[in-house]
Amino acid sequence: MVYCTTCERHGHSSSSRNAEFCPGCSKCIQSVQNNTRGNENNLKAHTDACPDCDESECKDCNVSVCPTCERCFQTSANSSRGNQNNLQQHMKMHNDRSAQCPACGEQRFRGATGVAIHFESGGCSACRGQDNAEAALYQFVRSNMPNYLNRAVCDVNDVTYLCDPSHVPPQAYQCRYCDRTFNKFGSLTQHIEDKHERNGPTLPARLMLL
C-alpha cells in the first residue's frame, strides 16, 4: 500500500500533482489515480464528512487496518464496505491451520471452506479425481445435508447416480440464507463465511464412509 508523507495516510503517493488541500485543516486530498476529478470529489467528501476537521471524527479515509499485522486495506473507491470486505478476506490468513479433512485425515486447513475445496478438487488421497470427488460429495450432501441443495434441480429421491455415478446437477447447491446457487460445495461454504459471516457447513467424519 502506497503512503503519502504529506498527509501521513495510506492510499496514494506523496506527489502533489493535481492534489487538493483542505482549506480548514490543510490536509492533502488525493485519489488513488491522482486525477483532478477524483481529487475534487475526495475533497468534497472530506469537507462534507468532517466540517470541523476533527481528527477523531474524520471519515475521509475509510481504510481498514488488520489488528494482527497492521496491514492497511483500501479499495480504489475507498468505500467502507469494500475496504472491510478486503480486510475480512485477509484475516483468514491469520487463522490456525487446524481444520482436518474427515476423509484423509490431513490437518492443514484454515476452516470448512479449505476442507471442502481440498476434497472437491480431487486432491484428497481418499477420493482421487475431481469428477469422483464432486460426485461423492454431492451424494453425501444429498443424503446428509439436503438443506444445502438447490431443490429446483435436485431431487433427494433421484437415482440417476445409479446409472451415472459422476452425475452432479448444475447449480446443485443453494445458500439457505439468500438462495444464491453454486456449482461447487466449496463455493457455497466460502459464500456463507464471507457474505453472511457465519460458519460454513462442515464435512463430518461420516464422509469416510464414501
C-alpha positions as a LaTeX table, in Angstrom:
\begin{tabular}{lrrr}
\hline
Residue & $x$ (\AA) & $y$ (\AA) & $z$ (\AA) \\
\hline
Met1 & 0.00 & 0.00 & 0.00 \\
Val2 & 1.50 & 3.35 & $-1.04$ \\
Tyr3 & 1.88 & 6.05 & 1.59 \\
Cys4 & 1.55 & 9.82 & 1.39 \\
Thr5 & 4.12 & 11.63 & 3.51 \\
Thr6 & 2.26 & 14.93 & 3.06 \\
Cys7 & $-0.95$ & 13.91 & 4.78 \\
Glu8 & 0.50 & 10.85 & 6.54 \\
Arg9 & $-2.00$ & 8.26 & 5.39 \\
His10 & $-2.13$ & 5.25 & 3.10 \\
Gly11 & $-3.83$ & 5.04 & $-0.28$ \\
His12 & $-1.82$ & 7.36 & $-2.54$ \\
Ser13 & 1.68 & 8.69 & $-3.10$ \\
Ser14 & 3.12 & 11.92 & $-1.78$ \\
Ser15 & 3.13 & 13.51 & $-5.23$ \\
Ser16 & 1.36 & 16.89 & $-5.09$ \\
Arg17 & 0.37 & 16.80 & $-8.78$ \\
Asn18 & $-3.36$ & 17.54 & $-9.03$ \\
Ala19 & $-3.66$ & 17.31 & $-5.25$ \\
Glu20 & $-6.31$ & 19.25 & $-3.39$ \\
Phe21 & $-5.78$ & 20.75 & 0.05 \\
Cys22 & $-8.50$ & 21.23 & 2.63 \\
Pro23 & $-8.76$ & 24.96 & 3.47 \\
Gly24 & $-9.72$ & 24.07 & 7.03 \\
Cys25 & $-7.11$ & 21.53 & 8.10 \\
Ser26 & $-4.61$ & 21.76 & 5.21 \\
Lys27 & $-4.84$ & 18.02 & 4.59 \\
Cys28 & $-3.60$ & 16.75 & 1.25 \\
Ile29 & $-6.57$ & 15.14 & $-0.52$ \\
Gln30 & $-5.64$ & 12.79 & $-3.31$ \\
Ser31 & $-7.45$ & 9.96 & $-5.10$ \\
Val32 & $-5.61$ & 6.71 & $-5.81$ \\
Gln33 & $-5.35$ & 7.64 & $-9.51$ \\
Asn34 & $-4.38$ & 11.22 & $-8.52$ \\
Asn35 & $-6.54$ & 12.82 & $-11.20$ \\
Thr36 & $-8.20$ & 16.23 & $-10.93$ \\
Arg37 & $-11.80$ & 14.99 & $-10.90$ \\
Gly38 & $-11.13$ & 12.26 & $-8.37$ \\
Asn39 & $-9.24$ & 14.61 & $-6.10$ \\
Glu40 & $-12.04$ & 17.20 & $-6.25$ \\
Asn41 & $-14.62$ & 14.54 & $-5.38$ \\
Asn42 & $-12.50$ & 13.31 & $-2.47$ \\
Leu43 & $-12.10$ & 16.87 & $-1.21$ \\
Lys44 & $-15.86$ & 17.36 & $-1.27$ \\
Ala45 & $-16.36$ & 14.06 & 0.58 \\
His46 & $-13.75$ & 15.13 & 3.12 \\
Thr47 & $-15.30$ & 18.52 & 3.84 \\
Asp48 & $-18.83$ & 17.06 & 3.93 \\
Ala49 & $-17.83$ & 14.35 & 6.40 \\
Cys50 & $-15.53$ & 16.49 & 8.53 \\
Pro51 & $-16.79$ & 20.08 & 8.55 \\
Asp52 & $-14.77$ & 20.83 & 11.68 \\
Cys53 & $-11.74$ & 18.81 & 10.61 \\
Asp54 & $-11.69$ & 16.98 & 13.91 \\
Glu55 & $-9.13$ & 14.19 & 13.55 \\
Ser56 & $-11.02$ & 11.96 & 15.98 \\
Glu57 & $-14.15$ & 12.19 & 13.84 \\
Cys58 & $-12.54$ & 12.32 & 10.42 \\
Lys59 & $-14.21$ & 9.99 & 7.94 \\
Asp60 & $-12.49$ & 10.98 & 4.71 \\
Cys61 & $-10.28$ & 7.89 & 4.84 \\
Asn62 & $-12.21$ & 4.64 & 5.23 \\
Val63 & $-9.10$ & 2.48 & 5.23 \\
Ser64 & $-9.40$ & $-0.80$ & 7.17 \\
Val65 & $-6.42$ & $-1.95$ & 9.21 \\
Cys66 & $-5.62$ & $-5.53$ & 10.20 \\
Pro67 & $-5.37$ & $-5.67$ & 14.01 \\
Thr68 & $-2.86$ & $-8.52$ & 13.80 \\
Cys69 & $-0.27$ & $-7.32$ & 11.27 \\
Glu70 & $-1.41$ & $-3.67$ & 10.86 \\
Arg71 & $-1.64$ & $-4.01$ & 7.08 \\
Cys72 & $-3.95$ & $-1.40$ & 5.52 \\
Phe73 & $-6.71$ & $-2.16$ & 3.02 \\
Gln74 & $-8.29$ & 0.42 & 0.76 \\
Thr75 & $-10.23$ & $-0.13$ & $-2.47$ \\
Ser76 & $-9.95$ & 2.32 & $-5.36$ \\
Ala77 & $-13.43$ & 3.61 & $-4.46$ \\
Asn78 & $-12.34$ & 3.88 & $-0.82$ \\
Ser79 & $-15.72$ & 2.60 & 0.42 \\
Ser80 & $-16.09$ & 1.31 & 3.96 \\
Arg81 & $-17.84$ & $-1.83$ & 2.75 \\
Gly82 & $-15.22$ & $-2.66$ & 0.15 \\
Asn83 & $-12.32$ & $-1.98$ & 2.49 \\
Gln84 & $-13.87$ & $-4.07$ & 5.24 \\
Asn85 & $-14.52$ & $-6.95$ & 2.84 \\
Asn86 & $-10.87$ & $-6.95$ & 1.75 \\
Leu87 & $-9.82$ & $-6.95$ & 5.39 \\
Gln88 & $-12.08$ & $-9.92$ & 6.16 \\
Gln89 & $-10.55$ & $-11.88$ & 3.27 \\
His90 & $-7.07$ & $-11.05$ & 4.56 \\
Met91 & $-7.88$ & $-12.00$ & 8.17 \\
Lys92 & $-8.30$ & $-15.62$ & 7.09 \\
Met93 & $-4.54$ & $-15.74$ & 6.64 \\
His94 & $-4.16$ & $-15.44$ & 10.39 \\
Asn95 & $-6.45$ & $-18.39$ & 11.18 \\
Asp96 & $-4.80$ & $-21.51$ & 12.54 \\
Arg97 & $-4.41$ & $-24.40$ & 10.11 \\
Ser98 & $-6.20$ & $-26.75$ & 12.47 \\
Ala99 & $-9.15$ & $-27.92$ & 10.35 \\
Gln100 & $-8.92$ & $-31.58$ & 9.36 \\
Cys101 & $-10.20$ & $-33.40$ & 6.29 \\
Pro102 & $-12.52$ & $-36.14$ & 7.61 \\
Ala103 & $-11.75$ & $-38.37$ & 4.64 \\
Cys104 & $-7.94$ & $-38.48$ & 4.51 \\
Gly105 & $-7.11$ & $-37.04$ & 7.92 \\
Glu106 & $-4.88$ & $-34.19$ & 6.68 \\
Gln107 & $-4.86$ & $-31.33$ & 9.17 \\
Arg108 & $-3.62$ & $-28.27$ & 7.33 \\
Phe109 & $-6.70$ & $-26.20$ & 6.56 \\
Arg110 & $-7.88$ & $-22.87$ & 7.97 \\
Gly111 & $-11.56$ & $-23.77$ & 8.00 \\
Ala112 & $-14.52$ & $-25.56$ & 6.45 \\
Thr113 & $-14.02$ & $-23.89$ & 3.07 \\
Gly114 & $-10.44$ & $-25.13$ & 2.79 \\
Val115 & $-11.51$ & $-28.68$ & 3.63 \\
Ala116 & $-14.36$ & $-28.62$ & 1.11 \\
Ile117 & $-12.18$ & $-27.24$ & $-1.70$ \\
His118 & $-9.44$ & $-29.78$ & $-0.91$ \\
Phe119 & $-11.85$ & $-32.72$ & $-1.17$ \\
Glu120 & $-13.93$ & $-31.44$ & $-4.07$ \\
Ser121 & $-10.88$ & $-30.66$ & $-6.21$ \\
Gly122 & $-9.89$ & $-34.30$ & $-6.26$ \\
Gly123 & $-6.72$ & $-33.64$ & $-4.30$ \\
Cys124 & $-7.81$ & $-35.75$ & $-1.33$ \\
Ser125 & $-5.98$ & $-39.07$ & $-1.18$ \\
Ala126 & $-9.18$ & $-40.77$ & $-0.03$ \\
Cys127 & $-11.05$ & $-39.84$ & $-3.23$ \\
Arg128 & $-8.82$ & $-39.15$ & $-6.21$ \\
Gly129 & $-10.11$ & $-37.43$ & $-9.33$ \\
Gln130 & $-12.21$ & $-34.28$ & $-9.48$ \\
Asp131 & $-15.25$ & $-35.94$ & $-11.07$ \\
Asn132 & $-15.22$ & $-38.73$ & $-8.49$ \\
Ala133 & $-14.81$ & $-36.29$ & $-5.61$ \\
Glu134 & $-17.54$ & $-33.92$ & $-6.81$ \\
Ala135 & $-19.97$ & $-36.80$ & $-7.26$ \\
Ala136 & $-19.11$ & $-38.35$ & $-3.90$ \\
Leu137 & $-19.52$ & $-35.05$ & $-2.10$ \\
Tyr138 & $-22.81$ & $-34.34$ & $-3.87$ \\
Gln139 & $-24.21$ & $-37.73$ & $-2.84$ \\
Phe140 & $-23.06$ & $-37.14$ & 0.73 \\
Val141 & $-24.72$ & $-33.70$ & 0.89 \\
Arg142 & $-27.86$ & $-35.10$ & $-0.75$ \\
Ser143 & $-28.12$ & $-37.82$ & 1.91 \\
Asn144 & $-26.94$ & $-35.92$ & 4.98 \\
Met145 & $-27.33$ & $-32.16$ & 4.41 \\
Pro146 & $-30.24$ & $-31.72$ & 1.95 \\
Asn147 & $-30.95$ & $-28.22$ & 3.28 \\
Tyr148 & $-27.93$ & $-27.04$ & 1.25 \\
Leu149 & $-29.28$ & $-28.40$ & $-2.05$ \\
Asn150 & $-30.95$ & $-26.40$ & $-4.79$ \\
Arg151 & $-34.34$ & $-28.10$ & $-4.77$ \\
Ala152 & $-35.16$ & $-26.62$ & $-8.17$ \\
Val153 & $-32.70$ & $-29.03$ & $-9.81$ \\
Cys154 & $-32.03$ & $-31.62$ & $-7.11$ \\
Asp155 & $-34.45$ & $-34.35$ & $-6.11$ \\
Val156 & $-33.46$ & $-36.28$ & $-2.99$ \\
Asn157 & $-35.23$ & $-39.30$ & $-4.49$ \\
Asp158 & $-33.36$ & $-39.08$ & $-7.79$ \\
Val159 & $-31.45$ & $-42.30$ & $-8.57$ \\
Thr160 & $-29.65$ & $-41.05$ & $-11.70$ \\
Tyr161 & $-26.33$ & $-41.64$ & $-9.95$ \\
Leu162 & $-27.02$ & $-45.39$ & $-10.12$ \\
Cys163 & $-26.67$ & $-45.15$ & $-13.90$ \\
Asp164 & $-24.13$ & $-42.33$ & $-13.92$ \\
Pro165 & $-22.06$ & $-42.23$ & $-10.70$ \\
Ser166 & $-20.42$ & $-38.94$ & $-11.72$ \\
His167 & $-23.73$ & $-37.10$ & $-12.23$ \\
Val168 & $-23.99$ & $-33.76$ & $-10.40$ \\
Pro169 & $-26.75$ & $-31.34$ & $-11.48$ \\
Pro170 & $-25.65$ & $-27.81$ & $-12.43$ \\
Gln171 & $-26.04$ & $-25.24$ & $-9.65$ \\
Ala172 & $-26.68$ & $-28.13$ & $-7.26$ \\
Tyr173 & $-26.02$ & $-26.18$ & $-4.07$ \\
Gln174 & $-28.02$ & $-23.30$ & $-2.62$ \\
Cys175 & $-27.41$ & $-20.84$ & 0.22 \\
Arg176 & $-30.21$ & $-21.16$ & 2.75 \\
Tyr177 & $-29.75$ & $-17.53$ & 3.82 \\
Cys178 & $-30.10$ & $-15.76$ & 0.45 \\
Asp179 & $-31.00$ & $-18.55$ & $-2.04$ \\
Arg180 & $-27.97$ & $-17.95$ & $-4.26$ \\
Thr181 & $-26.94$ & $-21.14$ & $-6.09$ \\
Phe182 & $-23.49$ & $-22.65$ & $-6.73$ \\
Asn183 & $-21.89$ & $-25.38$ & $-8.80$ \\
Lys184 & $-19.36$ & $-26.19$ & $-6.08$ \\
Phe185 & $-19.96$ & $-27.03$ & $-2.43$ \\
Gly186 & $-16.70$ & $-25.23$ & $-1.59$ \\
Ser187 & $-18.01$ & $-22.07$ & $-3.26$ \\
Leu188 & $-21.19$ & $-22.29$ & $-1.19$ \\
Thr189 & $-19.18$ & $-22.67$ & 2.01 \\
Gln190 & $-16.96$ & $-19.71$ & 1.18 \\
His191 & $-20.01$ & $-17.59$ & 0.31 \\
Ile192 & $-21.66$ & $-18.31$ & 3.66 \\
Glu193 & $-18.49$ & $-17.44$ & 5.56 \\
Asp194 & $-17.75$ & $-14.26$ & 3.60 \\
Lys195 & $-21.16$ & $-12.78$ & 2.82 \\
His196 & $-23.17$ & $-13.93$ & 5.81 \\
Glu197 & $-20.32$ & $-14.09$ & 8.34 \\
Arg198 & $-21.45$ & $-17.49$ & 9.56 \\
Asn199 & $-19.62$ & $-20.76$ & 9.91 \\
Gly200 & $-19.81$ & $-22.73$ & 6.69 \\
Pro201 & $-21.21$ & $-26.28$ & 6.67 \\
Thr202 & $-18.54$ & $-28.71$ & 7.78 \\
Leu203 & $-17.93$ & $-32.22$ & 6.47 \\
Pro204 & $-18.25$ & $-34.67$ & 9.38 \\
Ala205 & $-16.24$ & $-37.85$ & 9.89 \\
Arg206 & $-19.02$ & $-39.86$ & 8.25 \\
Leu207 & $-17.58$ & $-38.73$ & 4.93 \\
Met208 & $-15.03$ & $-41.53$ & 5.36 \\
Leu209 & $-17.81$ & $-44.00$ & 4.52 \\
Leu210 & $-17.97$ & $-42.78$ & 0.89 \\
\hline
\end{tabular}
